[in-house]
Amino acid sequence: MAAPTAAANTTTTIQLASPDGPVTRTVLQTPLRDALSSEVPLIDVTDLVNASTSTLDARKTVAARIRDAATKTGFFYIVNHGVPLDVTDASCAASLDFFRQDVPVKSLATPAPAKGFSNNGYRPPSSLSINATEGVDTKETFTLRYDPRWDPEISDQDAIPEGIHLGFGHEEDAFTGTTNKPAFGPAIKAHFQACLHLARTLMRAFALSLDLPENAWDVKAQYPGCAMGVNYYPPLQPTDQGGSPTAVSIGAHTDFQLFTILWQDDAGGLQLLNRDGQWIRAAPIRGTLVVNIGDFMQRITNDRYVSTVHRAQNWSGRERVSIAFFWGFSFHESCGVLETCLAEGEKPKYEEINCRDWVRKRLGAMQTLNKQREVANQ
């Protein structure tokens, strides 16, 4: 099913949450098109993944390509990333098996009330509105937060300081309520662990891209503030929000932290807002992952790197799965604008902030904007 087309040469506006209040963007109502390779480049990260055999200069070359993408649209594909196809194929199959169940069955995995952050578990369709100006999201989600017991780099769980434990936000068993689908937990855990390893690899490349030592952030992400969202998008129908092009599987937003690693199936639906204010497609490419910059990365680079607005519309006529892995520093860490991102005489635009406080601030801004929209629509 093709997406409804909008009249050319007209514009609309969307509002986005930010820590400093709502931000308005003007959006061209031009037909969707695929992103150009200059907008969302494909980057071979073989030399990053094989760091033990590659040279530092080779890794810096890849990092320079990442820097170029991060300063333009903030999105890029990566290939030869080390996440096996059998892992992503298995997590997709297990996700479909889980989400195809009736809602009351899936709701057995609904999380308890959140304590500061979203907890692990299932959220049903139309239960979230990530951007109230675009209506309610039609997606379903299963969310996972960082659990050090899954982390191969944490050899001694008992040695983790108690104050750090408080930032993890995981339950005793993330997959309580999914035991009727025994393949789901192991498949999703394997995907999480593969992304955990890749994220640490990419973090070192980002450090190089910013003229920092390769291991500059290793300690800051020893116990990362990371999470994964397993997303199920039923196909949008002509009746959804009047069949309008603004009907959304997930509304327009920016990600909160350093960067996101996204796996998407072949149905398509990911869109990003380019600098001209036009929605463009980041079409699926088999065997690749999509990486995009988050708000905290933009902040600590003094706006050198771009956290780009994006959303999803599943007009494919069939169900879609995407799995997003969100990466950030440990919640007990703090970070300010990097010296390497300041030109001579330039001052930081942002103060140093604790990473947990940052995420809470961004969540609070989004919730406030949505409440204001709800009141306005009454």
Residue, then its C-alpha position, 0 to 999 in steps of 0.5 A: m500500500a502506498a503512502p498518501t501523497a501530499a500537495a507539493n510546495t506546501t508546508t506544515t509544522i511539528q513541535l518537538a520537545s527539548p530541555d529548553g521548551p518546545v521547538t517548532r520545525t517547518v516541514l515541506q509537504t513534498p512526496l517522500r523520496d529515498a535518501l541520497s548516499s550523500e545524505v545517509p552514507l554507507i560506511d564499511v566498519t571492518d577496520l573498527v570491528n577488527a581493531s586487534t589487526s587493523t592499524l590506528d590510521a585505518r580506524k581513524t580513516v573510518a572515524a573521519r567518515i563517521r565525522d562527516a556523516a555526523t556533521k551533515t544529517g547525523f544518520f549513516y548505514i554501517v556494513n561489516h559490523g560484526v552482528p551476525l545475520d542469524v542473530t538478527d534473523a532469529s530476533c526478528a522471527a521471535s519478535l513476530d511470534f511474540f507480537r502476533q499473539d492477542v493483546p491480553v496474552k502479551s500484556l502479561a509482560t506489561p511493566a510495573p509503574a516506572k521509577g524514573f525511567s521506563n521499565n522492561g516489558y510490553r506496551p500495547p498499541s496506541s499506548l504511547s504518543i512520542n509526538a503529540t502533534e502527530g497523534v498516537d503511535t500505532k506501534e507496540t514495543f517490548t523494552l529492555r534496559y541494561d542488565p550487567r548480568w548480560d554484559p560479558e565485560i562485567s566479570d564480577q557482579d558483586a563488585i559493582p558499587e550500589g550507587i551505580h546499580l540504582g541506575f540500571g532500571h532492570e527487573e530480576d527477569a526481563f522476560t517474565g510474562t513471555t515464557n509461553k514463547p521460550a525462543f523470545g528471551p534468548a533471541i532478544k538477549a543475543h541481539f542485545q549482547a551483539c549490539l552492546h559489543l558493537a556500541r563499545t566499538l563505535m563509541r571508540a570510533f566516535a572518540l577518534s572522530l572528535d580528536l580524542p584518544e580511542n579509549a577516552w570514554d571507556v570508563k564513562a560507559q563501563y556500565p552504560g546507560c543503554a536500552m533496547g526497544v523491540n518495535y512492532y508496526p502493524p501496517l497503517q490503514p487508510t482509516d488511520q487518522g483519516g488516512s492522512p500522511t501525518a498518521v504515524s507508526i511512531g511520531a517525529h522525535t530525536d533520540f536522547q543519548l549518544f547514538t542509536i543502532l537500528w536494525q530494520d526489516d525489509a518492510g521500510g518506513l524509517q524517515l528522517l527530516n533533512r536540512d531542507g525540511q523534507w521527509i526522506r526515506a532511509a530504506p532498508i539494506r539487507g545486512t546493514l544497520v542504521v546509526n544515528i546521532g542522539d541529543f547528548m552527542q549533539r550537546i557535548t559536541n557543541d552542536r557540531y554533530v547533528s541529532t536529526v528528527h526522525r519517525a516511522q510510517n509503515w505504509s508497506g501493507r504488511e507488518r514491520v519489525s525494528i529493533a533500536f539499541f540506544w547507547g549512552f554513558s553510565f547514568h552516574e557519569s557527567c559530561g560537558v562540551l568537549e574541548t576538541c569541539l571548541a574553536e579558538g575563542e569559542k565558548p561552550k553553549y551548554e553546561e556539564i550535566n549528569c547523564r541521568d539528570w539529562v535523560r530525566k530532563r528530556l523525558g520530562a520535556m516530552q511529557t510536558l509537551n504532550k500534556q500541553r497538547e492534550v489540554a489544548n485539544q480538549 
